[in-house]
Amino acid sequence: MGQQFAAQLGYPRQLNKTPWKYNKQIAGFKTLYKGVTFITIRGAGHMAPQWRAPETKYAIQQFVINHPI
């Protein structure tokens, strides 16, 4: 549902769905739009902070310091 929502915003897509990594392993997927990055955390669902805490922390840190994931 989140991917559908992001696609319906109407922003031009700059990068199709590609994996992002944490500790040299695929941690999820990202899709880049102009002005918006949609990410997922693999295997976490809505419980990302509980089930995938290190990956979630990394993603939030990258956002806060304005670095790409």
mmCIF file as Biopython writes it, N, C-alpha, C and O atoms, coordinates in Angstrom:
data_model
#
loop_
_atom_site.group_PDB
_atom_site.id
_atom_site.type_symbol
_atom_site.label_atom_id
_atom_site.label_alt_id
_atom_site.label_comp_id
_atom_site.label_asym_id
_atom_site.label_entity_id
_atom_site.label_seq_id
_atom_site.pdbx_PDB_ins_code
_atom_site.Cartn_x
_atom_site.Cartn_y
_atom_site.Cartn_z
_atom_site.occupancy
_atom_site.B_iso_or_equiv
_atom_site.auth_seq_id
_atom_site.auth_asym_id
_atom_site.pdbx_PDB_model_num
ATOM 1   N N  . MET A ? 1  ? 0.821  -1.185 0.000   1.0 0.0 1  A 1 
ATOM 2   C CA . MET A ? 1  ? 0.000  0.000  0.000   1.0 0.0 1  A 1 
ATOM 3   C C  . MET A ? 1  ? 0.868  1.254  0.000   1.0 0.0 1  A 1 
ATOM 4   O O  . MET A ? 1  ? 0.546  2.226  -0.683  1.0 0.0 1  A 1 
ATOM 5   N N  . GLY A ? 2  ? 1.946  1.245  0.744   1.0 0.0 2  A 1 
ATOM 6   C CA . GLY A ? 2  ? 2.818  2.417  0.805   1.0 0.0 2  A 1 
ATOM 7   C C  . GLY A ? 2  ? 3.448  2.731  -0.535  1.0 0.0 2  A 1 
ATOM 8   O O  . GLY A ? 2  ? 3.576  3.895  -0.914  1.0 0.0 2  A 1 
ATOM 9   N N  . GLN A ? 3  ? 3.846  1.682  -1.259  1.0 0.0 3  A 1 
ATOM 10  C CA . GLN A ? 3  ? 4.440  1.898  -2.574  1.0 0.0 3  A 1 
ATOM 11  C C  . GLN A ? 3  ? 3.420  2.475  -3.540  1.0 0.0 3  A 1 
ATOM 12  O O  . GLN A ? 3  ? 3.749  3.345  -4.347  1.0 0.0 3  A 1 
ATOM 13  N N  . GLN A ? 4  ? 2.202  2.002  -3.465  1.0 0.0 4  A 1 
ATOM 14  C CA . GLN A ? 4  ? 1.143  2.536  -4.326  1.0 0.0 4  A 1 
ATOM 15  C C  . GLN A ? 4  ? 0.887  3.999  -3.997  1.0 0.0 4  A 1 
ATOM 16  O O  . GLN A ? 4  ? 0.716  4.817  -4.901  1.0 0.0 4  A 1 
ATOM 17  N N  . PHE A ? 5  ? 0.858  4.333  -2.714  1.0 0.0 5  A 1 
ATOM 18  C CA . PHE A ? 5  ? 0.652  5.717  -2.305  1.0 0.0 5  A 1 
ATOM 19  C C  . PHE A ? 5  ? 1.760  6.604  -2.858  1.0 0.0 5  A 1 
ATOM 20  O O  . PHE A ? 5  ? 1.488  7.656  -3.435  1.0 0.0 5  A 1 
ATOM 21  N N  . ALA A ? 6  ? 3.017  6.177  -2.681  1.0 0.0 6  A 1 
ATOM 22  C CA . ALA A ? 6  ? 4.148  6.979  -3.153  1.0 0.0 6  A 1 
ATOM 23  C C  . ALA A ? 6  ? 4.081  7.171  -4.666  1.0 0.0 6  A 1 
ATOM 24  O O  . ALA A ? 6  ? 4.368  8.260  -5.163  1.0 0.0 6  A 1 
ATOM 25  N N  . ALA A ? 7  ? 3.710  6.140  -5.392  1.0 0.0 7  A 1 
ATOM 26  C CA . ALA A ? 7  ? 3.623  6.238  -6.849  1.0 0.0 7  A 1 
ATOM 27  C C  . ALA A ? 7  ? 2.510  7.188  -7.280  1.0 0.0 7  A 1 
ATOM 28  O O  . ALA A ? 7  ? 2.629  7.855  -8.307  1.0 0.0 7  A 1 
ATOM 29  N N  . GLN A ? 8  ? 1.441  7.254  -6.511  1.0 0.0 8  A 1 
ATOM 30  C CA . GLN A ? 8  ? 0.296  8.099  -6.876  1.0 0.0 8  A 1 
ATOM 31  C C  . GLN A ? 8  ? 0.499  9.569  -6.531  1.0 0.0 8  A 1 
ATOM 32  O O  . GLN A ? 8  ? -0.350 10.395 -6.864  1.0 0.0 8  A 1 
ATOM 33  N N  . LEU A ? 9  ? 1.605  9.916  -5.872  1.0 0.0 9  A 1 
ATOM 34  C CA . LEU A ? 9  ? 1.859  11.318 -5.558  1.0 0.0 9  A 1 
ATOM 35  C C  . LEU A ? 9  ? 2.126  12.149 -6.810  1.0 0.0 9  A 1 
ATOM 36  O O  . LEU A ? 9  ? 1.961  13.369 -6.811  1.0 0.0 9  A 1 
ATOM 37  N N  . GLY A ? 10 ? 2.540  11.470 -7.868  1.0 0.0 10 A 1 
ATOM 38  C CA . GLY A ? 10 ? 2.742  12.158 -9.137  1.0 0.0 10 A 1 
ATOM 39  C C  . GLY A ? 10 ? 4.143  12.719 -9.346  1.0 0.0 10 A 1 
ATOM 40  O O  . GLY A ? 10 ? 4.394  13.410 -10.333 1.0 0.0 10 A 1 
ATOM 41  N N  . TYR A ? 11 ? 5.063  12.424 -8.418  1.0 0.0 11 A 1 
ATOM 42  C CA . TYR A ? 11 ? 6.436  12.899 -8.591  1.0 0.0 11 A 1 
ATOM 43  C C  . TYR A ? 11 ? 7.150  12.033 -9.629  1.0 0.0 11 A 1 
ATOM 44  O O  . TYR A ? 11 ? 6.888  10.834 -9.719  1.0 0.0 11 A 1 
ATOM 45  N N  . PRO A ? 12 ? 8.045  12.628 -10.408 1.0 0.0 12 A 1 
ATOM 46  C CA . PRO A ? 12 ? 8.808  11.825 -11.377 1.0 0.0 12 A 1 
ATOM 47  C C  . PRO A ? 12 ? 9.724  10.825 -10.649 1.0 0.0 12 A 1 
ATOM 48  O O  . PRO A ? 12 ? 10.382 11.170 -9.667  1.0 0.0 12 A 1 
ATOM 49  N N  . ARG A ? 13 ? 9.751  9.608  -11.140 1.0 0.0 13 A 1 
ATOM 50  C CA . ARG A ? 13 ? 10.602 8.566  -10.547 1.0 0.0 13 A 1 
ATOM 51  C C  . ARG A ? 13 ? 12.024 8.753  -11.057 1.0 0.0 13 A 1 
ATOM 52  O O  . ARG A ? 13 ? 12.255 8.869  -12.261 1.0 0.0 13 A 1 
ATOM 53  N N  . GLN A ? 14 ? 12.969 8.780  -10.129 1.0 0.0 14 A 1 
ATOM 54  C CA . GLN A ? 14 ? 14.377 8.935  -10.487 1.0 0.0 14 A 1 
ATOM 55  C C  . GLN A ? 14 ? 15.146 7.617  -10.396 1.0 0.0 14 A 1 
ATOM 56  O O  . GLN A ? 14 ? 16.154 7.435  -11.079 1.0 0.0 14 A 1 
ATOM 57  N N  . LEU A ? 15 ? 14.675 6.708  -9.562  1.0 0.0 15 A 1 
ATOM 58  C CA . LEU A ? 15 ? 15.332 5.408  -9.417  1.0 0.0 15 A 1 
ATOM 59  C C  . LEU A ? 15 ? 14.272 4.376  -9.068  1.0 0.0 15 A 1 
ATOM 60  O O  . LEU A ? 15 ? 13.528 4.539  -8.101  1.0 0.0 15 A 1 
ATOM 61  N N  . ASN A ? 16 ? 14.208 3.313  -9.862  1.0 0.0 16 A 1 
ATOM 62  C CA . ASN A ? 16 ? 13.254 2.240  -9.595  1.0 0.0 16 A 1 
ATOM 63  C C  . ASN A ? 16 ? 13.622 1.500  -8.318  1.0 0.0 16 A 1 
ATOM 64  O O  . ASN A ? 16 ? 14.677 1.742  -7.731  1.0 0.0 16 A 1 
ATOM 65  N N  . LYS A ? 17 ? 12.771 0.622  -7.903  1.0 0.0 17 A 1 
ATOM 66  C CA . LYS A ? 17 ? 12.961 -0.156 -6.674  1.0 0.0 17 A 1 
ATOM 67  C C  . LYS A ? 17 ? 14.303 -0.879 -6.702  1.0 0.0 17 A 1 
ATOM 68  O O  . LYS A ? 17 ? 14.544 -1.734 -7.554  1.0 0.0 17 A 1 
ATOM 69  N N  . THR A ? 18 ? 15.167 -0.525 -5.761  1.0 0.0 18 A 1 
ATOM 70  C CA . THR A ? 18 ? 16.490 -1.138 -5.656  1.0 0.0 18 A 1 
ATOM 71  C C  . THR A ? 18 ? 16.764 -1.466 -4.192  1.0 0.0 18 A 1 
ATOM 72  O O  . THR A ? 18 ? 16.224 -0.814 -3.299  1.0 0.0 18 A 1 
ATOM 73  N N  . PRO A ? 19 ? 17.598 -2.471 -3.941  1.0 0.0 19 A 1 
ATOM 74  C CA . PRO A ? 19 ? 17.899 -2.814 -2.555  1.0 0.0 19 A 1 
ATOM 75  C C  . PRO A ? 19 ? 18.810 -1.778 -1.901  1.0 0.0 19 A 1 
ATOM 76  O O  . PRO A ? 19 ? 19.629 -1.145 -2.568  1.0 0.0 19 A 1 
ATOM 77  N N  . TRP A ? 20 ? 18.656 -1.615 -0.587  1.0 0.0 20 A 1 
ATOM 78  C CA . TRP A ? 20 ? 19.621 -0.852 0.196   1.0 0.0 20 A 1 
ATOM 79  C C  . TRP A ? 20 ? 20.188 -1.807 1.240   1.0 0.0 20 A 1 
ATOM 80  O O  . TRP A ? 20 ? 19.528 -2.767 1.637   1.0 0.0 20 A 1 
ATOM 81  N N  . LYS A ? 21 ? 21.412 -1.538 1.681   1.0 0.0 21 A 1 
ATOM 82  C CA . LYS A ? 21 ? 22.108 -2.504 2.525   1.0 0.0 21 A 1 
ATOM 83  C C  . LYS A ? 21 ? 22.482 -1.929 3.887   1.0 0.0 21 A 1 
ATOM 84  O O  . LYS A ? 21 ? 22.717 -0.731 4.047   1.0 0.0 21 A 1 
ATOM 85  N N  . TYR A ? 22 ? 22.524 -2.830 4.848   1.0 0.0 22 A 1 
ATOM 86  C CA . TYR A ? 22 ? 23.007 -2.542 6.192   1.0 0.0 22 A 1 
ATOM 87  C C  . TYR A ? 22 ? 23.876 -3.734 6.585   1.0 0.0 22 A 1 
ATOM 88  O O  . TYR A ? 22 ? 23.437 -4.880 6.491   1.0 0.0 22 A 1 
ATOM 89  N N  . ASN A ? 23 ? 25.104 -3.469 7.022   1.0 0.0 23 A 1 
ATOM 90  C CA . ASN A ? 23 ? 26.060 -4.542 7.355   1.0 0.0 23 A 1 
ATOM 91  C C  . ASN A ? 23 ? 26.238 -5.532 6.201   1.0 0.0 23 A 1 
ATOM 92  O O  . ASN A ? 23 ? 26.287 -6.745 6.410   1.0 0.0 23 A 1 
ATOM 93  N N  . LYS A ? 24 ? 26.333 -5.005 5.004   1.0 0.0 24 A 1 
ATOM 94  C CA . LYS A ? 24 ? 26.593 -5.796 3.784   1.0 0.0 24 A 1 
ATOM 95  C C  . LYS A ? 24 ? 25.481 -6.778 3.423   1.0 0.0 24 A 1 
ATOM 96  O O  . LYS A ? 24 ? 25.690 -7.686 2.618   1.0 0.0 24 A 1 
ATOM 97  N N  . GLN A ? 25 ? 24.301 -6.599 4.016   1.0 0.0 25 A 1 
ATOM 98  C CA . GLN A ? 25 ? 23.159 -7.448 3.685   1.0 0.0 25 A 1 
ATOM 99  C C  . GLN A ? 25 ? 21.996 -6.567 3.237   1.0 0.0 25 A 1 
ATOM 100 O O  . GLN A ? 25 ? 21.870 -5.418 3.661   1.0 0.0 25 A 1 
ATOM 101 N N  . ILE A ? 26 ? 21.159 -7.117 2.383   1.0 0.0 26 A 1 
ATOM 102 C CA . ILE A ? 26 ? 19.983 -6.365 1.932   1.0 0.0 26 A 1 
ATOM 103 C C  . ILE A ? 26 ? 19.071 -6.133 3.131   1.0 0.0 26 A 1 
ATOM 104 O O  . ILE A ? 26 ? 18.597 -7.075 3.767   1.0 0.0 26 A 1 
ATOM 105 N N  . ALA A ? 27 ? 18.838 -4.847 3.425   1.0 0.0 27 A 1 
ATOM 106 C CA . ALA A ? 27 ? 18.015 -4.476 4.576   1.0 0.0 27 A 1 
ATOM 107 C C  . ALA A ? 27 ? 16.608 -4.078 4.163   1.0 0.0 27 A 1 
ATOM 108 O O  . ALA A ? 27 ? 15.707 -4.003 4.999   1.0 0.0 27 A 1 
ATOM 109 N N  . GLY A ? 28 ? 16.419 -3.824 2.884   1.0 0.0 28 A 1 
ATOM 110 C CA . GLY A ? 28 ? 15.120 -3.405 2.383   1.0 0.0 28 A 1 
ATOM 111 C C  . GLY A ? 28 ? 15.255 -2.887 0.964   1.0 0.0 28 A 1 
ATOM 112 O O  . GLY A ? 28 ? 16.235 -3.161 0.270   1.0 0.0 28 A 1 
ATOM 113 N N  . PHE A ? 29 ? 14.254 -2.137 0.551   1.0 0.0 29 A 1 
ATOM 114 C CA . PHE A ? 29 ? 14.243 -1.605 -0.806  1.0 0.0 29 A 1 
ATOM 115 C C  . PHE A ? 29 ? 13.888 -0.129 -0.781  1.0 0.0 29 A 1 
ATOM 116 O O  . PHE A ? 29 ? 13.183 0.342  0.111   1.0 0.0 29 A 1 
ATOM 117 N N  . LYS A ? 30 ? 14.390 0.592  -1.775  1.0 0.0 30 A 1 
ATOM 118 C CA . LYS A ? 30 ? 14.102 2.018  -1.879  1.0 0.0 30 A 1 
ATOM 119 C C  . LYS A ? 30 ? 13.683 2.359  -3.297  1.0 0.0 30 A 1 
ATOM 120 O O  . LYS A ? 30 ? 14.137 1.746  -4.263  1.0 0.0 30 A 1 
ATOM 121 N N  . THR A ? 31 ? 12.822 3.334  -3.399  1.0 0.0 31 A 1 
ATOM 122 C CA . THR A ? 31 ? 12.428 3.915  -4.678  1.0 0.0 31 A 1 
ATOM 123 C C  . THR A ? 31 ? 12.572 5.420  -4.530  1.0 0.0 31 A 1 
ATOM 124 O O  . THR A ? 31 ? 12.013 6.013  -3.607  1.0 0.0 31 A 1 
ATOM 125 N N  . LEU A ? 32 ? 13.317 6.036  -5.431  1.0 0.0 32 A 1 
ATOM 126 C CA . LEU A ? 32 ? 13.540 7.475  -5.361  1.0 0.0 32 A 1 
ATOM 127 C C  . LEU A ? 32 ? 12.652 8.205  -6.347  1.0 0.0 32 A 1 
ATOM 128 O O  . LEU A ? 32 ? 12.608 7.882  -7.534  1.0 0.0 32 A 1 
ATOM 129 N N  . TYR A ? 33 ? 11.948 9.195  -5.831  1.0 0.0 33 A 1 
ATOM 130 C CA . TYR A ? 33 ? 11.162 10.117 -6.630  1.0 0.0 33 A 1 
ATOM 131 C C  . TYR A ? 33 ? 11.786 11.492 -6.446  1.0 0.0 33 A 1 
ATOM 132 O O  . TYR A ? 33 ? 12.567 11.693 -5.516  1.0 0.0 33 A 1 
ATOM 133 N N  . LYS A ? 34 ? 11.464 12.419 -7.297  1.0 0.0 34 A 1 
ATOM 134 C CA . LYS A ? 34 ? 11.982 13.778 -7.125  1.0 0.0 34 A 1 
ATOM 135 C C  . LYS A ? 34 ? 11.397 14.360 -5.839  1.0 0.0 34 A 1 
ATOM 136 O O  . LYS A ? 34 ? 10.203 14.653 -5.774  1.0 0.0 34 A 1 
ATOM 137 N N  . GLY A ? 35 ? 12.238 14.527 -4.820  1.0 0.0 35 A 1 
ATOM 138 C CA . GLY A ? 35 ? 11.810 15.100 -3.554  1.0 0.0 35 A 1 
ATOM 139 C C  . GLY A ? 35 ? 11.343 14.112 -2.505  1.0 0.0 35 A 1 
ATOM 140 O O  . GLY A ? 35 ? 11.097 14.506 -1.365  1.0 0.0 35 A 1 
ATOM 141 N N  . VAL A ? 36 ? 11.212 12.825 -2.856  1.0 0.0 36 A 1 
ATOM 142 C CA . VAL A ? 36 ? 10.713 11.820 -1.907  1.0 0.0 36 A 1 
ATOM 143 C C  . VAL A ? 36 ? 11.477 10.514 -2.121  1.0 0.0 36 A 1 
ATOM 144 O O  . VAL A ? 36 ? 11.689 10.086 -3.256  1.0 0.0 36 A 1 
ATOM 145 N N  . THR A ? 37 ? 11.885 9.890  -1.020  1.0 0.0 37 A 1 
ATOM 146 C CA . THR A ? 37 ? 12.455 8.548  -1.078  1.0 0.0 37 A 1 
ATOM 147 C C  . THR A ? 37 ? 11.550 7.626  -0.275  1.0 0.0 37 A 1 
ATOM 148 O O  . THR A ? 37 ? 11.309 7.866  0.908   1.0 0.0 37 A 1 
ATOM 149 N N  . PHE A ? 38 ? 11.052 6.580  -0.907  1.0 0.0 38 A 1 
ATOM 150 C CA . PHE A ? 38 ? 10.216 5.588  -0.238  1.0 0.0 38 A 1 
ATOM 151 C C  . PHE A ? 38 ? 11.092 4.387  0.070   1.0 0.0 38 A 1 
ATOM 152 O O  . PHE A ? 38 ? 11.702 3.821  -0.837  1.0 0.0 38 A 1 
ATOM 153 N N  . ILE A ? 39 ? 11.166 3.981  1.352   1.0 0.0 39 A 1 
ATOM 154 C CA . ILE A ? 39 ? 11.958 2.804  1.713   1.0 0.0 39 A 1 
ATOM 155 C C  . ILE A ? 39 ? 11.088 1.786  2.440   1.0 0.0 39 A 1 
ATOM 156 O O  . ILE A ? 39 ? 10.080 2.122  3.061   1.0 0.0 39 A 1 
ATOM 157 N N  . THR A ? 40 ? 11.512 0.542  2.338   1.0 0.0 40 A 1 
ATOM 158 C CA . THR A ? 40 ? 10.932 -0.527 3.147   1.0 0.0 40 A 1 
ATOM 159 C C  . THR A ? 40 ? 12.062 -1.160 3.946   1.0 0.0 40 A 1 
ATOM 160 O O  . THR A ? 40 ? 13.230 -1.085 3.562   1.0 0.0 40 A 1 
ATOM 161 N N  . ILE A ? 41 ? 11.702 -1.781 5.054   1.0 0.0 41 A 1 
ATOM 162 C CA . ILE A ? 41 ? 12.669 -2.518 5.854   1.0 0.0 41 A 1 
ATOM 163 C C  . ILE A ? 41 ? 12.254 -3.982 5.775   1.0 0.0 41 A 1 
ATOM 164 O O  . ILE A ? 41 ? 11.186 -4.375 6.245   1.0 0.0 41 A 1 
ATOM 165 N N  . ARG A ? 42 ? 13.107 -4.751 5.183   1.0 0.0 42 A 1 
ATOM 166 C CA . ARG A ? 42 ? 12.817 -6.146 4.861   1.0 0.0 42 A 1 
ATOM 167 C C  . ARG A ? 42 ? 12.488 -6.972 6.108   1.0 0.0 42 A 1 
ATOM 168 O O  . ARG A ? 42 ? 13.220 -6.957 7.097   1.0 0.0 42 A 1 
ATOM 169 N N  . GLY A ? 43 ? 11.379 -7.681 6.030   1.0 0.0 43 A 1 
ATOM 170 C CA . GLY A ? 43 ? 10.987 -8.591 7.092   1.0 0.0 43 A 1 
ATOM 171 C C  . GLY A ? 43 ? 10.425 -7.937 8.340   1.0 0.0 43 A 1 
ATOM 172 O O  . GLY A ? 43 ? 10.304 -8.589 9.377   1.0 0.0 43 A 1 
ATOM 173 N N  . ALA A ? 44 ? 10.078 -6.649 8.256   1.0 0.0 44 A 1 
ATOM 174 C CA . ALA A ? 44 ? 9.667  -5.945 9.467   1.0 0.0 44 A 1 
ATOM 175 C C  . ALA A ? 44 ? 8.192  -5.593 9.509   1.0 0.0 44 A 1 
ATOM 176 O O  . ALA A ? 44 ? 7.606  -5.574 10.592  1.0 0.0 44 A 1 
ATOM 177 N N  . GLY A ? 45 ? 7.582  -5.319 8.393   1.0 0.0 45 A 1 
ATOM 178 C CA . GLY A ? 45 ? 6.201  -4.869 8.412   1.0 0.0 45 A 1 
ATOM 179 C C  . GLY A ? 45 ? 6.054  -3.599 9.231   1.0 0.0 45 A 1 
ATOM 180 O O  . GLY A ? 45 ? 6.928  -2.733 9.199   1.0 0.0 45 A 1 
ATOM 181 N N  . HIS A ? 46 ? 4.959  -3.483 9.962   1.0 0.0 46 A 1 
ATOM 182 C CA . HIS A ? 46 ? 4.740  -2.275 10.761  1.0 0.0 46 A 1 
ATOM 183 C C  . HIS A ? 46 ? 5.480  -2.329 12.095  1.0 0.0 46 A 1 
ATOM 184 O O  . HIS A ? 46 ? 5.414  -1.375 12.871  1.0 0.0 46 A 1 
ATOM 185 N N  . MET A ? 47 ? 6.175  -3.416 12.371  1.0 0.0 47 A 1 
ATOM 186 C CA . MET A ? 47 ? 6.909  -3.566 13.629  1.0 0.0 47 A 1 
ATOM 187 C C  . MET A ? 47 ? 8.412  -3.358 13.446  1.0 0.0 47 A 1 
ATOM 188 O O  . MET A ? 47 ? 9.211  -3.950 14.172  1.0 0.0 47 A 1 
ATOM 189 N N  . ALA A ? 48 ? 8.798  -2.538 12.499  1.0 0.0 48 A 1 
ATOM 190 C CA . ALA A ? 48 ? 10.214 -2.337 12.190  1.0 0.0 48 A 1 
ATOM 191 C C  . ALA A ? 48 ? 11.068 -1.994 13.414  1.0 0.0 48 A 1 
ATOM 192 O O  . ALA A ? 48 ? 12.135 -2.586 13.577  1.0 0.0 48 A 1 
ATOM 193 N N  . PRO A ? 49 ? 10.648 -1.064 14.282  1.0 0.0 49 A 1 
ATOM 194 C CA . PRO A ? 49 ? 11.509 -0.746 15.426  1.0 0.0 49 A 1 
ATOM 195 C C  . PRO A ? 49 ? 11.732 -1.924 16.373  1.0 0.0 49 A 1 
ATOM 196 O O  . PRO A ? 49 ? 12.767 -1.987 17.037  1.0 0.0 49 A 1 
ATOM 197 N N  . GLN A ? 50 ? 10.797 -2.841 16.446  1.0 0.0 50 A 1 
ATOM 198 C CA . GLN A ? 50 ? 10.944 -3.993 17.342  1.0 0.0 50 A 1 
ATOM 199 C C  . GLN A ? 50 ? 11.691 -5.139 16.666  1.0 0.0 50 A 1 
ATOM 200 O O  . GLN A ? 50 ? 12.603 -5.718 17.257  1.0 0.0 50 A 1 
ATOM 201 N N  . TRP A ? 51 ? 11.313 -5.469 15.435  1.0 0.0 51 A 1 
ATOM 202 C CA . TRP A ? 51 ? 11.861 -6.652 14.789  1.0 0.0 51 A 1 
ATOM 203 C C  . TRP A ? 51 ? 13.135 -6.401 14.006  1.0 0.0 51 A 1 
ATOM 204 O O  . TRP A ? 51 ? 13.917 -7.328 13.795  1.0 0.0 51 A 1 
ATOM 205 N N  . ARG A ? 52 ? 13.361 -5.181 13.575  1.0 0.0 52 A 1 
ATOM 206 C CA . ARG A ? 52 ? 14.563 -4.841 12.803  1.0 0.0 52 A 1 
ATOM 207 C C  . ARG A ? 52 ? 15.146 -3.523 13.325  1.0 0.0 52 A 1 
ATOM 208 O O  . ARG A ? 52 ? 15.332 -2.566 12.574  1.0 0.0 52 A 1 
ATOM 209 N N  . ALA A ? 53 ? 15.427 -3.503 14.625  1.0 0.0 53 A 1 
ATOM 210 C CA . ALA A ? 53 ? 15.883 -2.274 15.279  1.0 0.0 53 A 1 
ATOM 211 C C  . ALA A ? 53 ? 17.159 -1.681 14.665  1.0 0.0 53 A 1 
ATOM 212 O O  . ALA A ? 53 ? 17.176 -0.476 14.415  1.0 0.0 53 A 1 
ATOM 213 N N  . PRO A ? 54 ? 18.221 -2.443 14.407  1.0 0.0 54 A 1 
ATOM 214 C CA . PRO A ? 54 ? 19.432 -1.829 13.849  1.0 0.0 54 A 1 
ATOM 215 C C  . PRO A ? 54 ? 19.192 -1.192 12.475  1.0 0.0 54 A 1 
ATOM 216 O O  . PRO A ? 54 ? 19.690 -0.102 12.196  1.0 0.0 54 A 1 
ATOM 217 N N  . GLU A ? 55 ? 18.431 -1.876 11.627  1.0 0.0 55 A 1 
ATOM 218 C CA . GLU A ? 55 ? 18.152 -1.336 10.294  1.0 0.0 55 A 1 
ATOM 219 C C  . GLU A ? 55 ? 17.290 -0.075 10.384  1.0 0.0 55 A 1 
ATOM 220 O O  . GLU A ? 55 ? 17.499 0.887  9.645   1.0 0.0 55 A 1 
ATOM 221 N N  . THR A ? 56 ? 16.319 -0.095 11.301  1.0 0.0 56 A 1 
ATOM 222 C CA . THR A ? 56 ? 15.452 1.064  11.488  1.0 0.0 56 A 1 
ATOM 223 C C  . THR A ? 56 ? 16.255 2.253  11.997  1.0 0.0 56 A 1 
ATOM 224 O O  . THR A ? 56 ? 16.096 3.370  11.505  1.0 0.0 56 A 1 
ATOM 225 N N  . LYS A ? 57 ? 17.109 2.018  12.975  1.0 0.0 57 A 1 
ATOM 226 C CA . LYS A ? 57 ? 17.945 3.092  13.516  1.0 0.0 57 A 1 
ATOM 227 C C  . LYS A ? 57 ? 18.831 3.681  12.425  1.0 0.0 57 A 1 
ATOM 228 O O  . LYS A ? 57 ? 18.961 4.900  12.321  1.0 0.0 57 A 1 
ATOM 229 N N  . TYR A ? 58 ? 19.437 2.824  11.614  1.0 0.0 58 A 1 
ATOM 230 C CA . TYR A ? 58 ? 20.293 3.293  10.524  1.0 0.0 58 A 1 
ATOM 231 C C  . TYR A ? 58 ? 19.507 4.169  9.546   1.0 0.0 58 A 1 
ATOM 232 O O  . TYR A ? 58 ? 19.972 5.241  9.158   1.0 0.0 58 A 1 
ATOM 233 N N  . ALA A ? 59 ? 18.327 3.717  9.152   1.0 0.0 59 A 1 
ATOM 234 C CA . ALA A ? 59 ? 17.512 4.479  8.204   1.0 0.0 59 A 1 
ATOM 235 C C  . ALA A ? 59 ? 17.146 5.852  8.782   1.0 0.0 59 A 1 
ATOM 236 O O  . ALA A ? 59 ? 17.212 6.861  8.080   1.0 0.0 59 A 1 
ATOM 237 N N  . ILE A ? 60 ? 16.766 5.885  10.042  1.0 0.0 60 A 1 
ATOM 238 C CA . ILE A ? 60 ? 16.406 7.162  10.678  1.0 0.0 60 A 1 
ATOM 239 C C  . ILE A ? 60 ? 17.621 8.070  10.789  1.0 0.0 60 A 1 
ATOM 240 O O  . ILE A ? 60 ? 17.519 9.271  10.537  1.0 0.0 60 A 1 
ATOM 241 N N  . GLN A ? 61 ? 18.771 7.513  11.165  1.0 0.0 61 A 1 
ATOM 242 C CA . GLN A ? 61 ? 19.991 8.318  11.250  1.0 0.0 61 A 1 
ATOM 243 C C  . GLN A ? 61 ? 20.348 8.930  9.901   1.0 0.0 61 A 1 
ATOM 244 O O  . GLN A ? 61 ? 20.725 10.100 9.826   1.0 0.0 61 A 1 
ATOM 245 N N  . GLN A ? 62 ? 20.230 8.143  8.841   1.0 0.0 62 A 1 
ATOM 246 C CA . GLN A ? 62 ? 20.541 8.666  7.508   1.0 0.0 62 A 1 
ATOM 247 C C  . GLN A ? 62 ? 19.596 9.813  7.150   1.0 0.0 62 A 1 
ATOM 248 O O  . GLN A ? 62 ? 20.013 10.801 6.546   1.0 0.0 62 A 1 
ATOM 249 N N  . PHE A ? 63 ? 18.340 9.679  7.520   1.0 0.0 63 A 1 
ATOM 250 C CA . PHE A ? 63 ? 17.356 10.731 7.262   1.0 0.0 63 A 1 
ATOM 251 C C  . PHE A ? 63 ? 17.706 12.006 8.033   1.0 0.0 63 A 1 
ATOM 252 O O  . PHE A ? 63 ? 17.694 13.101 7.471   1.0 0.0 63 A 1 
ATOM 253 N N  . VAL A ? 64 ? 18.014 11.855 9.316   1.0 0.0 64 A 1 
ATOM 254 C CA . VAL A ? 64 ? 18.281 13.013 10.179  1.0 0.0 64 A 1 
ATOM 255 C C  . VAL A ? 64 ? 19.509 13.796 9.701   1.0 0.0 64 A 1 
ATOM 256 O O  . VAL A ? 64 ? 19.497 15.027 9.721   1.0 0.0 64 A 1 
ATOM 257 N N  . ILE A ? 65 ? 20.557 13.104 9.277   1.0 0.0 65 A 1 
ATOM 258 C CA . ILE A ? 65 ? 21.763 13.801 8.821   1.0 0.0 65 A 1 
ATOM 259 C C  . ILE A ? 65 ? 21.725 14.116 7.317   1.0 0.0 65 A 1 
ATOM 260 O O  . ILE A ? 65 ? 22.707 14.582 6.739   1.0 0.0 65 A 1 
ATOM 261 N N  . ASN A ? 66 ? 20.567 13.849 6.703   1.0 0.0 66 A 1 
ATOM 262 C CA . ASN A ? 66 ? 20.327 14.183 5.294   1.0 0.0 66 A 1 
ATOM 263 C C  . ASN A ? 66 ? 21.291 13.474 4.338   1.0 0.0 66 A 1 
ATOM 264 O O  . ASN A ? 66 ? 21.763 14.058 3.363   1.0 0.0 66 A 1 
ATOM 265 N N  . HIS A ? 67 ? 21.571 12.198 4.641   1.0 0.0 67 A 1 
ATOM 266 C CA . HIS A ? 67 ? 22.384 11.368 3.757   1.0 0.0 67 A 1 
ATOM 267 C C  . HIS A ? 67 ? 21.484 10.375 3.038   1.0 0.0 67 A 1 
ATOM 268 O O  . HIS A ? 67 ? 20.490 9.919  3.602   1.0 0.0 67 A 1 
ATOM 269 N N  . PRO A ? 68 ? 21.820 10.039 1.807   1.0 0.0 68 A 1 
ATOM 270 C CA . PRO A ? 68 ? 21.005 9.040  1.096   1.0 0.0 68 A 1 
ATOM 271 C C  . PRO A ? 68 ? 21.185 7.659  1.734   1.0 0.0 68 A 1 
ATOM 272 O O  . PRO A ? 68 ? 22.230 7.338  2.300   1.0 0.0 68 A 1 
ATOM 273 N N  . ILE A ? 69 ? 20.148 6.875  1.620   1.0 0.0 69 A 1 
ATOM 274 C CA . ILE A ? 69 ? 20.209 5.523  2.161   1.0 0.0 69 A 1 
ATOM 275 C C  . ILE A ? 69 ? 20.628 4.570  1.057   1.0 0.0 69 A 1 
ATOM 276 O O  . ILE A ? 69 ? 20.745 3.367  1.291   1.0 0.0 69 A 1 
#
